[in-house]
């Protein structure tokens, strides 16, 4: 590349950078940032609601599973006690 091409790229980049800073700090850009941030917060609230619902369901499932295991263990204990009594009587 020639020196003029490099210089033109540098000047063009500098001008674009200066224009970009002014564009990014304009009122319209700030409004867009506000709307984007507000949308992000709404999405966050929606996701957190879903996460809370899933956590509640998981807690219910865990409690039901523990209860089922306790019932099953009690039934097995009853069967073992009955079998032990039958063995002693025989």
Secondary structure as UniProt FT lines:
FT   HELIX           3..24
FT   HELIX           27..89
//
